[in-house]
Amino acid sequence: MSDELIPIRFSHVLGQSGVGAIVRGANDLVVVQDTRQWTDRQGGFAGKLIPYVERVRAALGISQALREPPVAKELANSQIDGVCVPATRFPSWMRCPNCGALYLRPWKDEQVGDAPRCRRDTCKNRPRLEQVTWVLAHPAGYLGDVPWHFLAHRDSKASSQSACKVRDQLKLIERGYEQRKVRCGACGAEAPFLGDERLYFGQQRMQPWTRDDIAPPPPSPADSAKDMAQVLAINDTRVYAPAAESVLVIPPESRVRKGTVIDLLYRHSDDRRKIDNAKNPLARKSAIRTLATEYRCKPEEIEEALLDIGRGYPLYGENLTPGQLRESEFKAFLEILPDQRDDEDLVTRNKTDEWCALQDRSDLAAPSKNLVGCIQNLVRVDRLKAVKVFKGFTRLDGEDVVPPDILGQSSWLPAIELYGEGIFISLDEDRLRSWEQHPKVLVRLEKLQRRFVQSARKEPNPLTPRFMLLHTLSHLLMRQIEAEGGYPAASLIERIYCSQTPEHMAGILIHVAVPDIAGSLGGLAELAEPRRFLGILSRALEHARWCSLDPVCSEHDGQGPGLLNRAACHACTLVPEPACEYGNTLLDRCFVKGDDSDGLPAFFGVP
């Protein structure tokens, strides 16, 4: 059979279609190979290096360089231009949909362009084979074929069956969802197949996404039962969970002038290396003159750019602390830069003064003026850039993240640049401190806090009334923006800025981000104009007062995954999964609207 080119979006390569994931093509199921195979014909890195990400790397605590996945195009003559992300056909077993016969890699005996067909003489019409849709997954990240021969014979009592070595007479017989059997035609052994069997993985070291056997072996049967593998359907969410993080690019890296001499020199380390490796001053001057001709600039500009890079351009020695990601972004949104250019990677328009001026408007009612006083900062984000980094994946809710190169020795990680726009707000800190210390607010959080601790969730740390308010308000705003702004909620992304120590933060960023330099068309940023945003906020809070499932929703002690939501359901607060940072959990509408019957105050003063 011929190779199949499967078109995949950039964002999917760093998500559900990343290294170690099973991807469905037009004809076959494949598993994406590890990044050691993402090379060009010379064996070099196929992906383009992403510059100006020192702060991103520091915030994520990584030392590796960041590179985009390779890109290939299919030409009109069926030729491939560029480097593809390689994948291997998997699972290796195929099954006849008519008689249930199982075949191991039947495609290796077929001619190019031919589809494997059933070869059993007793099978009518000999239909095309289909790949089986079950795999064996291990919490340490290993993935393998289901051991069909072992399953058929493991409970055999007859010695002739337990000693059977024939592997080409197996059948998977289905008579309804719960009546599947694996049968050996050679010895007659058979066993039920439930599709969720727990097994020891075995000692095979070859993995379907690698081309060698240098990966460490999986745990042996002597290990604890929790290290056992499990048979899962390929569409089970436990088979693959990507581990990726996004970081916004902020000043000074967002303010770099693209196309300048220092930008070109910074991006092309090979050019700098030629100058540094010059054997004497004369050779160095010659290299600089050659480079100046190539860059169409003066040699003096090259010299000046080299000095700037030597001084630490673009950060100039700024101390970067791992983990201080949100704090830096929060400050960047509040910083007013009067000399901003439209081509920067973070362009903000602070609308706070115009927002506060609404309180002096005579045509606004008192409740609307009260809402204005609850929002301390309103910022229109005309342009932003985020870098999404793929750190690896997990299986079966395992704790250890498998790195993209499997071994964790690569000098780079896959990443993409996402461009977009958004709205940023921060709540009034004085009002917030008073509200979050109210005894009824603390009592409301207490039961949810116990469940949060039992769930072993790491974020947010700690869980506070401030966070619950911000997160729920973010969801309410996204739902309202979807209704009024025309943006589907699945395209929106929330980013919560919450902290009480050492620095107080209470902010929300709602933005869109796509892997394209054009970003979006400005519709979301337009909603940050004070009068429009006041209307969106007012209507979002109005909708928060009543849910179509009330009073059940408002009085719920716990609902959703892990019972980590209270007054929050699909009818009022939940959004599509990609839009939420916390899996649609840790939400409670009562923190926004209050509860008069219980004496719970509303932060926004909604009656």
N, C-alpha and C positions, 0 to 999 in steps of 0.2 A: 504494500500500500504506500502511496505517496505521502510526503509530509503535508501537514495541514497548517496554514497560517491563520491563527486565531486573533482577531483584533481585540485588544484590551485597552481600556482607558488608563492613563497614567495613575489616576487616583486608585484604581482597582489593583494595580501592580503593587501598591503599597498598602493594600487592604485585603479583601477576601480572595484576591487572585495573586497573592504574594508567594514567596519561596515556601515550598512544602504544601501548598494548597492544591486541591483537586479542582480543575477548571473544565467546564464542558464546552467543547467545540462543536462544529456543525456535525462531525462524524464520530468523534472519539472523546473519551475522557482522558485528560493528561494531568500530570503533577509538575509544577514549576520547579526547575532545577535550582540548586543553590548558587549564590553569586560568584563562586569560583569559576563557574562556567560562562559568566556574562562577559566574554572576551571577544576581541576582534580576531582576524586571521593571524595576526602577529603575536597573539597571546596577551596583548595589552588591555587596559581597561576600556570597555566599549562605551561607558557612560560619560557624559560631559561633567566636568568638575563644577560645583556650585561655589562661587566666591562670596566673600563678605558674610560669613556665617560663624565667625569666632564667638560672638555672643550666644548664638544658638547652641553651639557645641558646649560652651561653658555652662549654659543653663541646663542642658540635658546631662551634663557630666560625662561626655564622650570625647575621646581623643581622635577618633577616625575622621578622615575627610568625608565630605558628602558629595555624592555623584548621582546624576539622574539615571534612570534605567535606559538602556540602549533603545533606539528607535529604528524600525525598519518599515519600508513601504513595499507593497506589491505592485510591480510595474505591469504594463499592458501585456507584455509577453510572458507573464507568469514568473518572471524573475524577481528576486528579492534585492532591494537596494537598502543597505544598512545591516545592522546586527539585530537579530531577534533575541528576545528573552527566551532561552531554550526550555523545552518541556519534554517529558517522557510519557509515553502512553501508559496509563495505569488506571484501574487495576489490570493485572496481567491476565486474568481469567475472563473468558467470554462464555456465554450461555446461549443455547438454542431456545428461542421463545416457544417453539413447538413441542419438542420432546424433553427439554431441560438438560440436555447433555452439556457438560462443562469441558472447555478446552483451554489449555495453558498456552498463551502467546500464539494463537493460530495464524496471526498475520505474517509471521516470519516465513511461512511456506507459500505465501500468495505472491502473485505477480503484481507489479506496480499498477495501481489503479483498480485492482480487484478487491472486493470486500469478502472477508471470510464467511463461508457458509457451512452449515451442518454437514458432516461427512458420514453420519450413521445411515446404514442401509435401510433401517426400519423407519426412518423419519420421512414423512411425506413432504414433497416440494423442496426439501432442504433449504429452509429460509436463511436469511442473513443472521449472523450471530450478533449478540448484543453484549457489551461489557457488563459484568456483574456490578451491582451498586452497593456492595458492602466492602469495608476494609477493616483491618485490625489496627487500632490506634493505641498508643502507649503514652502515659502522662509525661514521660521524658522527651516526647516529641517524635518518637519512632513511628513509622507507618509501614504496614506490610499487607500482603495479600491474605485473605482469609484462608486458613489451612484446611481446605475442604476434605482432603484425604484423612487428616487426623480426626476431624469432626465425625466423619462417617464411621470410623473404626474405633473410636476411643471407648465406647461402652460395649464393645463386642466381647462375648464370652467364649465363643468357639475359637479354638486355636487357629483354625484355617483362616478365620476372618481377621483376628488380631495380627497375624503374620503376613497379611496381604500387602504386597508392594506395588500392585498395579495402580497407576495414577491416571490412565487415560480412559477409564470406564466409569467416571463419576457423573452423577446426575443431580441437579437441584430441582426437585419436583414441587410444584406449588398447586395446592388445592384450597385456595382461599388464603387470607392474610395470616391466619394462625395455624395453617396446615402445611407448612413447608418441611420437606425432608431432604436429607442428603443421602444418596444411595450409591453404593459401589456395585456396578454390574458384573464385576469379576468374581466377587465372593458372596454377594448378597447382603453385605452389612449395610445398615441404614440407621439413621438417627434423626430426631427432629432438629430443625434449624429455626431458632427464634429470632436471630438477628441482633441479639444483645449479649451473646455469650462472653464470659470473662475467662481469659486464657493467659498462660505464660507466653511471652512474646517469642521465646526461643533465642538462640545464639547467633542468628543471621546478622551480619554486620552491614551488608549492602542495603542501601536505602534507595527508593525509586527516584529521588531527586539528586543523587550523587553519582559520579562515574568512577568512584574508587571505593575501597573498603576501609578507609582510615578513620571513619567515625567510630567512637568508642562503643563497645557492645552494650546492649540493654541489660538491665538487672537480671540476675539468674533466678531460677526457681527458689533458691534459698532465701531470697529477700522477702519482705513482708507482703501480705496480700494486697496492700494498697498499690504495690508496684505492678500489679497485673494489668495486661492489656485488655481491651474490650472491642468486640465486634460492633461496628456502628454503620448505619447507612451513610452514604457519602454526603447527603444533605443535612446530616445532624450537625447542629452548631458546635457540638463538642469535638468534632473532628479537627477543627481549625479555628483558632482565634488569633488574629493579627495583633501585634504589639507595636503601635505607632504613636508618635507624639507630634504635635504641631507647636511651633514657636513663632511669634510675630517678629518681624525684622523692624528694629527701632533705631533711633539716632544713637551713635553717629553713622552706623553702617547703612541705614536707610537713606542717608543724605549724600551718598557717594555720587559723583558726577560720572555718568556712563560715557565712555568714548574718549575721555581725556587721556593725556599721556600717562599719568600715574595710574589710572584705571587699567589701561592696556598693559603696563609693565607689571602691575600687581597680579593680573589674571594670568600672564604668561611667565610662569616661573622659569621655563626653559631659556627665555631671553635673558633674564637676570643671571641665570647660571652661566651663560656664555660670557657675560661681562666679568663675573666673579672668577671664572676660571682662566682669564687672560694671564699669560705668563709674565708679562711686564707692562709698564705704563703705556708703551707705544701700542701694544696689542690691545690694551683696554680701550684706548682712544679710537682705534680702528673699529672695534666691535661696537662702540657707542655711535660712531658716525654711520655705520651700516644700519644699525637699528633706527637711528633718526631718519634715515632715508625711507625705511620701511614704514615708520609711523607718520611720516610727513611732518616732522617737527625739527626743531633745532637741537643740536647735541647738548646745549645748556639745559634744555627742558628735561632731557633724559637724566642728566646729572642731578638736577633738582628733585626729580621724582625718586631717584635712588636714595637720596638723603631722607626724603619723607618716609619712604618705606623702612629705611633703617631706624627711624625714630619711632616706628610702631604703627604706621598708617594701617587702617583708618581709626584704630582705637587709641593710639598713642599712649600705651601703657596703662590704660584704665583697668582697674582691678575688677575681674569678673568672678563672682561668687556663685558656685553651683547651687541651684535650688531657688535663687532669687529671681525667678522668671517672672512671676505675676507682679511683683513689686516694681520691677523695672518697666514693665508695660504700662502699669497703672500711672506711673509718673510721666511716661512719655505722652499719654493721652491728655494729661492736664497741662503739660508744658506748652506755652505759646511761643511759636517760632514765627516772627513777622516776615522773615525773608524766605519762606518756603517756596519751592519750585514745584510745578505740576508733575515733573518727571521723577520726583522722589518716591521712595517705596513706602513712605508713611506721610500722607497729606491730611492734616486735620484742620478744621475750622471751629474754633471754640465759640459756641453760641450761648455761653452762660449769661453774659450781660443782657442779651436780648431776651433770654428766658426769664431772668429775674425782673426785667422791666414789665413783664406781663402782670405782675402784682399791682402795678400802678394803673392798669387799664380799668376804666370805669364801666366798660361793657362786659367785664367778666364777673360772674357770680362768686360769692364767698367760697363755696366748695372748690371751684377751679383755682382760686387764688391759694387756697390751702394746699392743693396738689403742687403748685409751683414751689411753695416753700419747702416741700418734702424732697425736692430734687436739688442737689447742691451744684452739680455740673452737668451740662449738656454739650456734647461734642459731636459735630458732624465729621465723619471719617470718609473723605472723598476717595482715598486710595490707601490700600494696605497690602502688605505682602507677608505671607506666612510660609514657613518652610516645614514640610511634613517629613519626618524621619521614620523609616521603617527599622525597628530594632530587632524584629524577629517574630516568633509565634509561639503559641502554647497549644497543647491538646489535652482533652479531658480535664479542663480546669487546673492543669498543672501549674505549679508556682514558678518553675524555672523556664525562662524565656530562651528558646533555641535561636541563636543568632543567624542572620541571613546566609553566612558562609558555613554554617553548621558547626565549625570548629572554634569560632570566636577569635580567629587570628588575622582576619582581613584588615587592611589599612583603610577601608572605606565602608560606608553604609549607604544603601539606596535612599534617595530623598527627592522631593519635587518642590518646586516653587509654586505657590498658589496666590493669585491676585484677586482683589475684591474691594469692597467698600462696606460701610457699616454705620452703626449708631452706638455711641458710648454715653452712659449716664452714671452718676454717682449720687448716693443718697446723702441727705443732710446728716452729718455726723452727730451733732448735738441731740437731735430728735431721736436718732437711732440708739444712742447710748441710753437715753431715758426709757425708750420702749423695750429694749432687750433685757433690761434689768427688772421689769415688772414681774411680780411673783406668778401671775397667771400665765405669762409667756413661758417662764421656766418650767412650770408644772406641765404645760402642754407638750413641751419637748421631751420631758423625762422618759416617758414610756418608749418613744421612738429612739431615744438615745441608747436605751438598753438593747434594743434589737440591733442597732447599728454596731454596737460593740460585739455582739454575738455573731454578726455576719463576717467579722474579720476584714471589713473594708478598710482601705488605707486612706482614701480621700472622701471627703475633706477631713483634715485633721487640725483642730477638733470640729465636731458637729455642733453648731451654735444656732441660736434663734436668728442671728444676723444672716447666716448662710441660708437657712430655710426661707427667709423672707426674700432674699435676692434671687434664689433659684426659682421659687414659685413665680415671682414677678417676671422673671425672664421668660418663662413658659407662657404666661398670660400675654406678654407683649408679642411673642412670636406668633401666637395664634391670631392676635388682632392684626399684626402686620400682614399675615397671610390673607386675612379677610379684606383688608383695605388696600394693601400695597401691590397685590398681584403676585407676590412671591410665594411659591409653594413652601410650606414649612420644612419640608425635607431638604431644601436648598439653603436654609438658614443654619447658622452655627452660633451657639452661645459660648461665652467665656466669662466665668464668674471670678470677680476679684474680691476676696473676702479675707479679712484678717483683723484681729484686735490687738495683737502684739507681734513684733515690736512697733510696727507702724499700722495705723488704722486704715483699712481699705473697705469700701462698700460700693463696688461698681459692677456694671454689666456691660459687656460688649456683645451686640448682636450683629453678625456680619455674614456676608457671602464670600466664598473663595473658590476660584476655579483655576485649573492649571493652564492659564492662557494669559499672555501679557496684556490683553485688552481688559481683563477683569470683567466688570459688568457695566451697565449703562447709566448708573447714577440714580436709579429709582429708589434704592434703599436709603442712600445718603440724603435724598430730598426729604424723606420723612423726618429727618432731624431738625427741620425748620421749626422754631418754637411753637407757632400756632398749630401746625399739623401734628406735632408730637404731643401737644397737650390734649388734642382730640383723641389720639390713639390711646394715650394713657388713661384718659377718663373713661373711654368705652371698655378698655381692658379691665379696669377695676369694677365697672358696672357689671360686666359679665361674670366677674369673680363672685359677686354677691349670691348668685343663684345658679345651681346646676340642675339639669333636667332629671338627675337622679337624686336630688335632695328630697327629703332630709337624710336619706341613707348615706349619701356621699359625705356630707358635712359631719355626720356623727360617727363615721367609721373610725375604729381604733387602730386599724391596720389593713392595708390592701396593697396589691402589687407584689413584685418580687421581694421575698423576704419580709413581707408586710412592712416595707420601709416607706410607704406613703400613708398619709391619713386622709384628709379631705382633698383627694386628687384622683380623677379617673379620666377615661377617654372622652367623656362628654364635656369636660370643663378645662383640664389642665395638661394632660399628656400630649406630647408632640411626637412626630416620627423619630425613630431611634437615632438616625445620623445627626439630628439637630441637638441632642442632649449629651452633655459631657458625663452624666452620671447614670445612664441607662434608665431614664424615666423613673428614678426613685428619689427619695428625700424631698418630697413635695407635700405641701399642706396649705390649702387655700385659706384656711382660717387665720393663718399668720398675716395674710393680706387684708381680708375682709373683717376680721374680728369675730367675736361671738358674744352677743349681748346676754344670752341666757347663762353663760358661764363667766361673764365678766372679763373675757379676753379682749384687750384693746386692739384696735386696728391701727397700724402704723400710719396709714394714709387718712385715717379719720373717716372711713366709709361708714355711714350709719347702718 
